[in-house]
Amino acid sequence: MEFQPSVFQPAEILLPKPGTDLTKWAVIACDQFTSQPEYWQAVEETTGDAPSTLRLILPEALLNAPDAAARIAAINAVMEQYLSKGLFRTLENAMLYIERTQSDGNIRRGLLGMVDLEQYDFTLNSGALVRATEGTVLERVPPRVRVRQNAPVELPHVMLLIDDPNQTVIEPLALERADMEALYAFDLQQGGGHLEGWRLNGAQISAVAAGLAGLCRPEEQSRKYGLKNAPPMLFAVGDGNHSLAAAKQCYEDLKKVTPQEQWAALPSRYALAEVVNLYDPALQFEPIHRVVSGVDPEALLSAFQAFYPEASHNAGEGHRIEYIHANGSGTLTVPNPASQLAVGTLQVFLDNYLQRHGGEIDYIHGGEVTERLGRERGCIGFRLPGMQKEELFQTVMTDGVLPRKTFSMGRAQDKRYYMEARKIQ
């Protein structure tokens, strides 16, 4: 698929009107802190009765709750109420430059606009300009579709990554803020850091479009990835893939009852998203380890050896995977691996083994936690090496989407907060 100027473009962006308490307005992405109800209770107490995006989202922990339909109806009603009461101001044909001061003090730079869902495909071996980085769990999409399908507005927590080591698209904007309209600057609640946003002028929007087109040039893609005649890849979905997949499904459903000549005018054809450079220093990749429970560790390791006959416990070239269980620890080395990443080598085996023998996988952040849980009876932990940033696009283009839970982008409190909105009906 060739580069299309429409793949990422300005949007009609809704912001809360002046005078709104933005600290109460903005809340973190709905898929964070799902096992920590005390976090969401603190958000509730902070927000109180003030206008807030908390009233416009359904936390992931409640997606399949018995009263989910009633909650979704209430959310849509509040959206309509906020619109009818003039809570929003509208920025026509707008693209925003964003600086997010994270909880660690580092500043992450982003670009907010809308992505064309015609250019997005989350299937395994997609050749689309916009691709998922990890496997989409299809059963997780319908609940999100129910949240979106009748909603009058959308609020984005999708983060798209560009592979721009020379910093040609977003970083130059940091030097041009004086030429932009300042929109907001405030502290985020619950330790989320600080958020500032500016509106790009026409020349800056044109420069962004030219920069994105440059990343898609065949010679640029060939230079970076060594793949000749491969379909170009511009955006990798870093966060919010299931929400973007739900937006795609809603659009595809509407296409079935809409004449093709009207598809381009459908608001649901697009979705708001923030673009971040993969090489932004504030963006940190952290490995997600595995702990397998309900298994005999020694039997599992023997099966690993049978699955990969050339694997050894010796250091050498190949994928190295550390393991630990109650009776020992070590490192497995798989030479000449078929997968680009060690996590792919491990996950292929684990999926095969657990399907035949049973057991469960937990996906763990932190090596120390992995070691502690791996030493428990009937468990084994696997510590995986971190993925280098330059491996992301190369791997997706070569292998297709990554194994689920390959990496995490930073700490939970540094995920995107809901701030901007857009009409989708």
N, C-alpha and C positions, 0 to 999 in steps of 0.2 A: 504494500500500500504506500503510495507516494505521499509526501508531505502535503497537507491541506491547511491553508491559512486559517480555516475555521476550527481547527482541532482545539485551539485554546484562544479565547477571545474575550473582549470586554462584555460585561453583563449589566443588566438593570439591578443594581445592588441596593438592598434595603438595610439601613442602619437605624438604631433607635434615635429618636429625636433628641435634640439638645435638652439637657436637664435630667435625663435618665441617669440613675446611679449605675454606671457600667460595671462596677465590681459585683453588684448584685445581678446585673443582667447576664453576664457571661458565666457559663458553667462548662465543665470539662466534658469531653466526648462521652457518649452514653455507654461505650463498651469498656470503660475504665472502672476500677474498684468494685467489680461485680460481686466479690466475696467479702466486701467490707461495708456493710450497711451503715456503719457509724460514719463513714465518709459522706454518704448521701444525706444522712440525718443532719450532719453539720452544714451541708449546703442548704438544706431546707431551713434550718434555723437562721443562717446568715441572710438568706433571701427574704424570708417573711412574706409579706403581701406585696412586695415591690414587683414591678414588671421584670420578668426574667425568662431566659431561654429554658430554665428548668421546667416551665409550664408548657414548653413546646416540644419536648423530647420524651421518649420512653426509655428509661435505663435498661440496658441489655438484660439484667437479671429479671425483668418483668415481661420480657417479650412473649413468653409462653404462660404467663400467669392466667388463672381462670377468669380474671376480670380484665384481660388485656384489651378486648374489644371496647369495653366501656371507657377504659383509660384513653384509647386512641380517639374515640369520639370526643372526649373531653379536651384532648389536646387540639383537635381540629377546631373545636368551638372557641378555644382561647386564641388560636391563630386568627380566626375571623374577627374576634373581638378586638384584638390588637390592631388589625387592619382598619376596621371600621372606626375606631376611636382615634385614628391618626397617630398611633404610637411610632410609626416608622417615617423616616424621610427617604426619598428615592434619589439615588445617584444614577443618572442615565448614562449608558455606554461607558461604564467605569471599569477600571482595573486598578487594584490596590497594591501598593508596596507595604510589607508588614515586617516589623522587627519584634521578635519575641525574646525577651530576657528570660532565660530558663531559671530553674531553681538553683542551678549551679553557677549562675552569674554570666554564663555565655549567651551571646546573642545569635539567634537563628533568624535568617532572612528568608522571606517568602514573597510570593506573588499570587494575588487572588484574582481569579477570573472564572469563566465557565468552560468546561470541556465538552466537546461534541461526542455524545455517546455512540454515534455511528462509527467513530474511530476507536472504540473501546471493545475489547473482547477478552473474557476471562477464561476461555477454554485452554486446554493443556498446551497445544502447539500453535497458538495464535500467531498470526503475522501482522497484527494490528499495530497502529502507532502507539496505542495506549494498552498496556498489558498488565495483568495481575502478576505479582511476584510469587505468591504462594497459592496453593490449591484452594479453590473456592468450595466450601462445603455446601452443597446445593440445598440441603434441608434447612440451612440457616437463612436462606434468602426469602422464602415466603413470609415469615413473620415481619421482616423489614418492608416487604412489599405492602403488607397490610397497613403499616404505619404511614407509608408514603402515598399510596394510591389516591386517597381522597384529601390529602393535605393541601391547603392553598399555598403554603410556602415551604421551602426547604432551608435547612441550616446545615452547613457543611462541616464535617470533620475529616474529609478525605484529604490526604496528602499525596501529591504526585511528585516523583523524583525525576530530575533530569541528570544526565551524565555529562557534566560540564566542567572538566578539570581546569580549563583555562579561564573559568569564571567570566563568561561573555554575556550572560543573559541577565541575571539578577544582581550580581555584585556591583555593576556600574551604577545602579539606581541609588545605592547608599550614598554616593557622592553628589546626587542630584536632588536631594530632598528639599533644598531651598526653592526649587522650581515646581514643587508639588503642593497641593492643598493638604494641610494637616487635618486629619479627621478625628482621631481619638488618641488618648494616652492615659493609661490607668493601670493600677495594680490588680492582678487577678486574685480571686479568693482561694482559700485553702492551699496556700503555698505554691501557687502556679506561676509566680514571677510577675512580669510586667509586659504589657502589650501596647504597641503604637502602630498607627496606620496612616498612610498618605495616599492621595489619589494621583495617579499618573496623568501627565498631559498627553496630547495627541502624538507629539514627536517621540515621547518615551514609549508609548504603546507600539508605535511603528518599529522602534528599535528592538523591542521585545520580540515582535513577530519575525524580524529579520534574524535575530539571534537564534530563535527556535528553528527556523528554516536551515540555518547553518549547521546545526547539530544533526540534521537529517540528510545532509549531502552524502551521496554514495561514497565519495572518497573519504569523508570523515568517518563514516561508519566502518568502512573497510580498514582504515588505519587503526581504529580503536579495537576492533573485534576480530580482524583478520578473516572475515566471512564475506566472500564475494557473492554478489547477486542475492544476498539475504534481504528479506523485507525490513525496512528501517524500523527502529524502535525509538520513540521519542520520550515517552513517559512510562515509568514503572510505578505501580500503585504501592506506596509505602505503608500507608495506614488507611483504614476505612474501605477495604476492598469489598466486603459484603454489603455495605451501604451503597457503594457504587454499582454493584451487581443488581441490587434491588431497583435502583434508578433505571438501569438498563432494561430490566424486566418490565417495569411500568411503561417505559417508552415503547418497547416491542409490543406489548399488549395493545397500546393505543394505535400503533401503526396498522394493526389488523382491521380497525374500524375507521381508518382515515385514508382518504385518497392520497396516493403517493406524492402528488404535486403539493400537498399541504404539510408534508412531514417536516420540512425545514422550518416552518413557522410554529411548530409545536413547542411550547415552553418546556415540556418534559423531555425534549430531545437533548437537553443540556443539563449539566449539573455543576454547581459551584464547587471549586476545589482550590486548594493552596498548592502552589508549585514550589519546591525547595530543591536546591542543588545538592546532589549526592555528596559533593565535596565540601559542603559547608562545614567548617571546623566544629560547630556546635552540635552537629548531627552525629551521634555516636551509635555504632552498631554493637550490640551485645549478643553473644551466643545464647541460645536456649538449649539447655541440656535435657537429658532423658533419665527418668527413673522408671524401671519396669518392676511391677509388683505382681505377686501371685504366681511366681515362677521358681524353678530350681536354677540358680545362677550357673552352676557347673554344666547342667544340661544345655542351657541356653548358649553358653560359650562353645560347647562342643558342636552345637548346631550351626553357630556362626562359622566355625572352622570348616564344616562340611559345605556350607553355603558359598564360602569363599576359600576354596582349597589352597590357594596360594598365600593366604593370610598367615602372618607369623607374629610372634611376641618379640621380635627383634626390631630395633630401630632401623629405618631404611627409607627408601623412596616410596611414596604412596600416601594414602590417607591414614592418619594416625588417630585412634580413638581410645581414650583412657576409660577404664572400667574400674569399679570398686564394688565389693560386696562383703558380707560378714566375714568371710574366710580369706580374703586377699584382694589384691589389686594388680593392675598391670596395664599394658598398652597393646592394642591390636593394630597391626599395620597391614593394609590391603594394597598391594602393588598394582599398577596398571588399572586403576578403577574406571568403571564406565561412567560414573557420575562426575560432575565437575567439583562437587563439594563432599566433604566427609559426612555431613549430615545426610546427604542423599544415599551414600553407601550404607550407612547404618539404618536409615528409615526403611529402605527396600527390604532389608533382612528382617527387621522387627515386624513389619506389616505381615510378611510371609509367615514368620514364626508364630505370632500371636493368633493369626487366623487358624492355624493348625493345632496349637497347644493351649490357647487361652492365656489370660493375663491382661494387665492394663498398663498403659503408658501415662505417666504424668510428665508435663513439660515444665521445667524448672529454671528459674532465673537464679544464677549464682552458683559457683562451684562448691562452696562450703555446704550449702543446703543439699546439693546433689550428693555429696559425700556422706552427709549425715543420714539422709533417707536411703541411700544405696546400701548402707551397712545394716539396715533393718532386716529381720528374718523374712526370707522369701522374696527379697528384692535385689536388684542390681542397678547401679547408677552408671551412666555413660556421660563423660565430660567431653564436649566437642570444642574444637578450635573455633575462634571467631572468624567470621567471614570478612574478608577485606572488601572495601568499598568497590574497588575496581573489578571485583568478581561478579557483582550483581547483574549488570546488563549482559555481560558475556555469558553467564550461566543461563539466564532466562532465554536468551537467543539460541543457545546451544541445546539445552536440556528441556526447554519449556518451563513451566512454573516450578518454583522451588518446592521441596518437601514442606509440609505444613510446619509451622513453628520453627522456622530456620533461624530467624534473628528477631531482635527487638530493637526499635529505634528509641533509645533513651528511657528515662524513668517515666512512670505513669503520670506524675503531676506535670510533666512537660509535654504531654500530648496536646492536641489542638483543643482550644476552648471555642464554644459556639459564640459568635459575635455577629457576623453578617447573615443576611437572609436574602431570598429571591423568590418571587412568585413563580409557581409552576403549574398553575391552573389558568 
